């Protein structure tokens, strides 16, 4: 009789184990499309015959591979960095305008106006046109400089936004650490899924180092080992404005500037565009504006206006290349009195040597230290921006492909497969049916024995 009772208990435990397996299959299938969910695998263990026999439930741990997850978090920051750079540079490309329809067109029109004046050096209409085209050229430099400055400020706004996102993610991780430390069983696994999601999201924003603790919590640091999460404690980043530029600097512990340490992730992409790429374009644009103003003014000041005076600048004098594109403007005297436009080298009526010399500046290699024409110098700026943008787009595609490949590798371990779950469901169902039948037979046998007794 006692043996039958033990068999009945053994069958009951087996049915419970198979039922638990079916429950986990259902859980897996229900979370097929849940981001961050890791497949649960039921672990069973034998109960020795001397201890009742049968099977017992050990648990249903989530399937995770720490090495694959660490590799994914090394790739995510690089993909985020290239994505941010590509998006920002596409805005800069637009700011420069289409070829033949932006500053290069204004350069052409301006020197065409000097050519027309050289053909009719006493024409007041031609002089008015030179002044008008000079205004348009100066305005084109001003507007291009403004658009580049706007693009830089937009990148700075993104930097500030990503600092806020880093703090939000760190706060969530610290909160999850607190919950994990107090949780157990299935609740802990669900929290681990959420923690993995938050770590992935944070890794895309900025490169991080993750140290997993024995209790399942995670300590997170960035930059040169700067801790932002330790257990349940978060150490927030702050933003201060640079006194010279007004741009954002990223600080930790209130005063330690770690901006230069943020070398990967979305924030690094925006910082690179803001602090390196756009300033490089601005420097080239300023140099071009300075070269145009200096070359034109040197020739123009040596010529004679219609009233016989000389020494007039065409463009307002610019002291240095820095900021030249924003400062460029037609000299107030010439703008107010086009008769001061100098066309003559000698002061003789009909002499067009200065106008001709200025018209020839279109093809003279006087820009970039005498190595390029003005048009070629502008083309170099456009090419540099386009090349940087294309490189960022190509790198972005490459990095995203790598992330996708590693993600698939992780899914092969942690992801839910309907085919595998269907097979497991049938296995647990058949096992449950068999143990239920065994349970029924033992029960019937016990009933028979009781009736005999």
For each residue, the residues with C-beta under 8 A, 3 or more apart:
1: 4 5 446 449
2: 5 6
3: 6 7
4: 1 7 8 442 445 446 449
5: 1 2 8 9 446
6: 2 3 9 10 52 53
7: 3 4 10 11 53 438 442
8: 4 5 11 12 439 442 443 446
9: 5 6 12 13 52 54
10: 6 7 13 14 47 52 53 54
11: 7 8 14 15 54 435 436 438 439 442
12: 8 9 15 16 439
13: 9 10 16 17 47 52 54 55 56
14: 10 11 17 18 54 55 431 435 438
15: 11 12 18 19 432 435 436 439
16: 12 13 19 20 57
17: 13 14 20 21 42 44 55 56 57
18: 14 15 21 22 428 429 431 432 435
19: 15 16 22 23 428 432
20: 16 17 23 24 42 57 60
21: 17 18 24 25 42 44 424 427 428 431
22: 18 19 25 26 425 428 429 432
23: 19 20 26 27
24: 20 21 27 28 40 41 42 60
25: 21 22 28 29 421 424 425 428
26: 22 23 29 30
27: 23 24 30 31 40
28: 24 25 31 32 39 40 416 421
29: 25 26 32 416 418 421
30: 26 27
31: 27 28 34 37 416
32: 28 29 416 418
33:
34: 31 37 193
35: 197
36: 193 194 196 197 200
37: 31 34 193 416
38: 62 63 64 189 192 193 196 414
39: 28 62 63 414 415 416 417
40: 24 27 28 60 61 62 63 189
41: 24 60 61 63
42: 17 20 21 24 57 59 60
43: 57 58 59 60 61
44: 17 21 55 56 57 58
45: 55 56 58
46: 54 55 56
47: 10 13 51 52 53 54 55 56
48: 51 53
49: 52 53
50:
51: 47 48
52: 6 9 10 13 47 49
53: 6 7 10 47 48 49
54: 9 10 11 13 14 46 47
55: 13 14 17 44 45 46 47
56: 13 17 44 45 46 47
57: 16 17 20 42 43 44 60
58: 43 44 45
59: 42 43 185
60: 20 24 40 41 42 43 57 186 189
61: 40 41 43 189
62: 38 39 40 189 192 193 414
63: 38 39 40 41 413 414
64: 38 69 192 196 413 414
65: 68 69 410 413 414
66: 69 70 212
67: 70 71
68: 65 71 72 406 409 410 413
69: 64 65 66 72 73 196 410
70: 66 67 73 74 210
71: 67 68 74 75 406
72: 68 69 75 76 200 203 403 406 407 410
73: 69 70 76 77 199 200 203 208 210
74: 70 71 77 78 207
75: 71 72 78 79 399 402 403 406
76: 72 73 79 80 200 203 204 265 403
77: 73 74 80 81 203 204 205 206 207 208 264 265 268
78: 74 75 81 82 264 399 402
79: 75 76 82 83 204 396 399 400 402 403
80: 76 77 83 84 203 204 205 264 265 266 269
81: 77 78 84 85 264 265 266 268 269 272
82: 78 79 85 86 269 392 395 396 398 399
83: 79 80 86 87 266 269 396 399 400
84: 80 81 87 88 158 266 267 268 269 270 273
85: 81 82 88 89 269 270 272 273 277 392 395 396
86: 82 83 89 90 389 392 393 395 396
87: 83 84 90 91
88: 84 85 91 92 151 154 155 158 269 270 273
89: 85 86 92 93 273 277 385 388 389 392
90: 86 87 93 94 389
91: 87 88 94 95 151 154
92: 88 89 95 96 148 151 273 277 278 281 385 389
93: 89 90 96 385 386 389
94: 90 91 97
95: 91 92 144 147 148 150 151
96: 92 93 102 103 144 147 381 382 385
97: 94 101 102 103 144
98: 101 102
99: 102 104 382
100: 104 105
101: 97 98 105
102: 96 97 98 99 105 106 140 144
103: 96 97 106 107 137 140 141 144 378
104: 99 100 107 108 375 378 379
105: 100 101 102 108 109
106: 102 103 109 110 133 136 137 140
107: 103 104 110 111 137 292 362 374 375 378
108: 104 105 111 112 362 375
109: 105 106 112 113 133 136 137
110: 106 107 113 114 130 133 134 136 137
111: 107 108 114 115 358 359 361 362
112: 108 109 115 116 133 359
113: 109 110 116 117 126 129 130 132 133 134
114: 110 111 117 118 130 355 356 358 359 361
115: 111 112 118 119 355 359
116: 112 113 119 120 126 129
117: 113 114 120 121 123 126 127 129 130 341 343 352 355 359
118: 114 115 121 343 352 355 356 359
119: 115 116 126 352
120: 116 117 123 126
121: 117 118 126 343 344 350 351 352 355
122: 306 343 349 350
123: 117 120 126 127
124: 127 128 338 339
125: 128 129
126: 113 116 117 119 120 121 123 129 130
127: 117 123 124 130 131 306 338 339 341 343
128: 124 125 131 132 338
129: 113 116 117 125 126 132 133
130: 110 113 114 117 126 127 133 134 338 341
131: 127 128 134 135 330 334 335 338 341
132: 113 128 129 135 136
133: 106 109 110 112 113 129 130 136 137
134: 110 113 130 131 137 138 314 315 330 334
135: 131 132 138 139 330 335
136: 106 109 110 132 133 139 140
137: 103 106 107 109 110 133 134 140 141 292 328
138: 134 135 141 142 315 328 329 330
139: 135 136 142 143
140: 102 103 106 136 137 143 144
141: 103 137 138 144 145 285 288 289 292 324 325 326 328
142: 138 139 145 146 325 326 328 329
143: 139 140 146 147
144: 95 96 97 102 103 140 141 147 148 285 325
145: 141 142 148 149 282 285 286 289 325 326
146: 142 143 149 150 326
147: 95 96 143 144 150 151
148: 92 95 144 145 151 152 278 281 282 285
149: 145 146 152 153 282 326
150: 95 146 147 153 154
151: 88 91 92 95 147 148 154 155 273 278
152: 148 149 155 156 247 273 274 278 279 282
153: 149 150 156 157
154: 88 91 150 151 157 158
155: 88 151 152 158 159 270 271 273 274 278
156: 152 153 159 160 247 248 270 274
157: 153 154 160 161
158: 84 88 154 155 161 162 266 270
159: 155 156 162 163 247 248 250 267 270 271 274
160: 156 157 163 164 239 248
161: 157 158 164 165
162: 158 159 165 166 205 206 265 266 267 270
163: 159 160 166 167 237 238 239 248 250 267
164: 160 161 167 168
165: 161 162 168 169 205
166: 162 163 169 170 202 205 206 222 228 237 267
167: 163 164 170 171 234 236 237
168: 164 165 171 172
169: 165 166 172 173 198 201 202 205
170: 166 167 173 174 202 220 228 229 234 235 236
171: 167 168 174 175 234 236
172: 168 169 175 176 198
173: 169 170 176 177 195 198 199 202 218 220 229 234
174: 170 171 177 178 229 231 232 233 234
175: 171 172 178 179 232
176: 172 173 179 180 191 194 195 198
177: 173 174 180 181 195 217 218 229 231 232
178: 174 175 181 182 231 232
179: 175 176 182 183 191
180: 176 177 183 188 191 192 195 215 216 217
181: 177 178 215 216 217 231 232
182: 178 179
183: 179 180 187 188 191
184: 187 188
185: 59 188 189
186: 60 189 190
187: 183 184 190 191
188: 180 183 184 185 191 192 216
189: 38 40 60 61 62 185 186 192 193
190: 186 187 193 194
191: 176 179 180 183 187 188 194 195 216
192: 38 62 64 180 188 189 195 196 216
193: 34 36 37 38 62 189 190 196 197
194: 36 176 190 191 197 198
195: 173 176 177 180 191 192 198 199 216 218
196: 36 38 64 69 192 193 199 200
197: 35 36 193 194 200 201
198: 169 172 173 176 194 195 201 202
199: 73 173 195 196 202 203 208 210 218 220
200: 36 72 73 76 196 197 203 204
201: 169 197 198 204 205
202: 166 169 170 173 198 199 205 206 208 220
203: 72 73 76 77 80 199 200 206 207 208 265
204: 76 77 79 80 200 201 265 266
205: 77 80 162 165 166 169 201 202 265 266 267
206: 77 162 166 202 203 222 262 264 265 266 267 268
207: 74 77 203 222 262 263 264 265 268
208: 73 77 199 202 203 220 221 222
209: 220 221 222 225
210: 70 73 199 218 219 220
211: 218 219 220 221
212: 66 216 217 218
213: 216 217 218 219 231
214:
215: 180 181
216: 180 181 188 191 192 195 212 213
217: 177 180 181 212 213 231
218: 173 177 195 199 210 211 212 213 229
219: 210 211 213 227 229 230 231
220: 170 173 199 202 208 209 210 211 227 228 229
221: 208 209 211 225 226 227 228
222: 166 206 207 208 209 226 228 258 261 262
223: 226 252 258 261 262
224: 258 261
225: 209 221
226: 221 222 223 235 252 256 258 261
227: 219 220 221 230 235
228: 166 170 220 221 222 234 235 236 237 252
229: 170 173 174 177 218 219 220 233 234 235
230: 219 227 233 235
231: 174 177 178 181 213 217 219
232: 174 175 177 178 181
233: 174 229 230
234: 167 170 171 173 174 228 229
235: 170 226 227 228 229 230 252 253
236: 167 170 171 228 252
237: 163 166 167 228 250 251 252 258
238: 163 250 251 252 254
239: 160 163 248 249 250 251
240: 248 249 251 257
241: 246 247 248 249
242: 245 246 247 248 249
243:
244:
245: 242
246: 241 242
247: 152 156 159 241 242 274 275
248: 156 159 160 163 239 240 241 242
249: 239 240 241 242 257 259
250: 159 163 237 238 239 257 258 259 262 267
251: 237 238 239 240 254 255 256 257 258
252: 223 226 228 235 236 237 238 256 258
253: 235 256
254: 238 251
255: 251
256: 226 251 252 253
257: 240 249 250 251 260
258: 222 223 224 226 237 250 251 252 261 262
259: 249 250 262 271
260: 257
261: 222 223 224 226 258
262: 206 207 222 223 250 258 259 265 267 268 271
263: 207 268
264: 77 78 80 81 206 207 268
265: 76 77 80 81 162 203 204 205 206 207 262 268 269
266: 80 81 83 84 158 162 204 205 206 269 270
267: 84 159 162 163 166 205 206 250 262 270 271
268: 77 81 84 206 207 262 263 264 265 271 272
269: 80 81 82 83 84 85 88 265 266 272 273
270: 84 85 88 155 156 158 159 162 266 267 273 274
271: 155 159 259 262 267 268 274 275
272: 81 85 268 269 275 276 277
273: 84 85 88 89 92 151 152 155 269 270 276 277 278
274: 152 155 156 159 247 270 271 278
275: 247 271 272 279
276: 272 273 279 280
277: 85 89 92 272 273 280 281 388
278: 92 148 151 152 155 273 274 281 282
279: 152 275 276 282 283
280: 276 277 283 284 384
281: 92 148 277 278 284 285 381 384 385
282: 145 148 149 152 278 279 285 286 325
283: 279 280 286 287 321 322
284: 280 281 287 288 377 380 381 384
285: 141 144 145 148 281 282 288 289 325 381
286: 145 282 283 289 290 321 322 323 324 325
287: 283 284 290 291 321 324 367 368 377
288: 141 284 285 291 292 325 367 368 374 377 378 381
289: 141 145 285 286 292 293 318 321 324 325 327 328
290: 286 287 293 294 318 320 321 324
291: 287 288 294 295 366 367 368 374 377
292: 107 137 141 288 289 295 296 315 328 367 374
293: 289 290 296 297 315 316 317 318 324 328
294: 290 291 297 298 318
295: 291 292 298 299 361 364 366
296: 292 293 299 300 314 315 358 361
297: 293 294 300 301 313 314 315 317
298: 294 295 301 302
299: 295 296 302 303 354 357 358 361
300: 296 297 303 312 313 314 341 342 354 358
301: 297 298 310 311 312 313 342
302: 298 299 310 342 345 354
303: 299 300 310 342 343 344 345 353 354 355
304: 308 309 310 342 343 344 345 346 347 351 354
305: 308 309 310 312 339 340 341 342
306: 122 127 339 340 341
307: 339 340
308: 304 305 347
309: 304 305 312 340
310: 301 302 303 304 305 342 347
311: 301
312: 300 301 305 309 331 333 334 340 342
313: 297 300 301 316 317 331 333 334
314: 134 296 297 300 330 331 334 341 342
315: 134 138 292 293 296 297 318 328 329 330 331
316: 293 313 327 328 329 330 331 332
317: 293 297 313 331
318: 289 290 293 294 315 321 324 327 328
319:
320: 290 323 324
321: 283 286 287 289 290 318 324
322: 283 286
323: 286 320 326 327
324: 141 286 287 289 290 293 318 320 321 327 328
325: 141 142 144 145 282 285 286 288 289 328
326: 141 142 145 146 149 323
327: 289 316 318 323 324
328: 137 138 141 142 289 292 293 315 316 318 324 325
329: 138 142 315 316
330: 131 134 135 138 314 315 316 334 335
331: 312 313 314 315 316 317 334 335
332: 316 335 336
333: 312 313 336 337 340
334: 131 134 312 313 314 330 331 337 338 340 341
335: 131 135 330 331 332
336: 332 333
337: 333 334 340
338: 124 127 128 130 131 334 341
339: 124 127 305 306 307
340: 305 306 307 309 312 333 334 337
341: 117 127 130 131 300 305 306 314 334 338
342: 300 301 302 303 304 305 310 312 314 354 355
343: 117 118 121 122 127 303 304 351 352 354 355
344: 121 303 304 347 348 349 350 351 352 353 354 355
345: 302 303 304 351 353 354 357
346: 304 351 353
347: 304 308 310 344 351
348: 344 351
349: 122 344
350: 121 122 344
351: 121 304 343 344 345 346 347 348
352: 117 118 119 121 343 344 355 356
353: 303 344 345 346 356 357
354: 299 300 302 303 304 342 343 344 345 357 358
355: 114 115 117 118 121 303 342 343 344 352 358 359
356: 114 118 352 353 359 360
357: 299 345 353 354 360 361
358: 111 114 296 299 300 354 355 361
359: 111 112 114 115 117 118 355 356 362
360: 356 357 363 364
361: 111 114 295 296 299 357 358 364 366 374
362: 107 108 111 359 373 374 375
363: 360 373
364: 295 360 361 373
365: 370 371 372 373 376
366: 291 295 361 370 373 374
367: 287 288 291 292 370 371 372 373 374 376 377
368: 287 288 291 371 372 377 380
369:
370: 365 366 367
371: 365 367 368
372: 365 367 368 376 377 380
373: 362 363 364 365 366 367 376 377
374: 107 288 291 292 361 362 366 367 377 378
375: 104 107 108 362 378 379
376: 365 367 372 373 379 380
377: 284 287 288 291 367 368 372 373 374 380 381
378: 103 104 107 288 374 375 381 382
379: 104 375 376 382 383
380: 284 368 372 376 377 383 384
381: 96 281 284 285 288 377 378 384 385
382: 96 99 378 379 385 386
383: 379 380 386 387
384: 280 281 284 380 381 387 388
385: 89 92 93 96 281 381 382 388 389
386: 93 382 383 389 390
387: 383 384 390 391
388: 89 277 384 385 391 392
389: 86 89 90 92 93 385 386 392 393
390: 386 387 393 394
391: 387 388 394 395
392: 82 85 86 89 388 389 395 396
393: 86 389 390 396 397
394: 390 391 397 398
395: 82 85 86 391 392 398 399
396: 79 82 83 85 86 392 393 399 400
397: 393 394 400 401
398: 82 394 395 401 402
399: 75 78 79 82 83 395 396 402 403
400: 79 83 396 397 403 404
401: 397 398 404 405
402: 75 78 79 398 399 405 406
403: 72 75 76 79 399 400 406 407
404: 400 401 407 408
405: 401 402 408 409
406: 68 71 72 75 402 403 409 410
407: 72 403 404 410 411
408: 404 405 411 412
409: 68 405 406 412 413
410: 65 68 69 72 406 407 413 414 415
411: 407 408 414 415
412: 408 409 415
413: 63 64 65 68 409 410
414: 38 39 62 63 64 65 410 411
415: 39 410 411 412
416: 28 29 31 32 37 39 420 421
417: 39 420 421
418: 29 32 421 422
419: 422 423
420: 416 417 423 424
421: 25 28 29 416 417 418 424 425
422: 418 419 425 426
423: 419 420 426 427
424: 21 25 420 421 427 428
425: 22 25 421 422 428 429
426: 422 423 429 430
427: 21 423 424 430 431
428: 18 19 21 22 25 424 425 431 432
429: 18 22 425 426 432 433
430: 426 427 433 434
431: 14 18 21 427 428 434 435
432: 15 18 19 22 428 429 435 436
433: 429 430 436 437
434: 430 431 437 438
435: 11 14 15 18 431 432 438 439
436: 11 15 432 433 439 440
437: 433 434 440 441
438: 7 11 14 434 435 441 442
439: 8 11 12 15 435 436 442 443
440: 436 437 443 444
441: 437 438 444 445
442: 4 7 8 11 438 439 445 446
443: 8 439 440 446 447
444: 440 441 447 448
445: 4 441 442 448 449
446: 1 4 5 8 442 443 449 450
447: 443 444 450 451
448: 444 445 451 452
449: 1 4 445 446 452 453
450: 446 447 453
451: 447 448
452: 448 449
453: 449 450
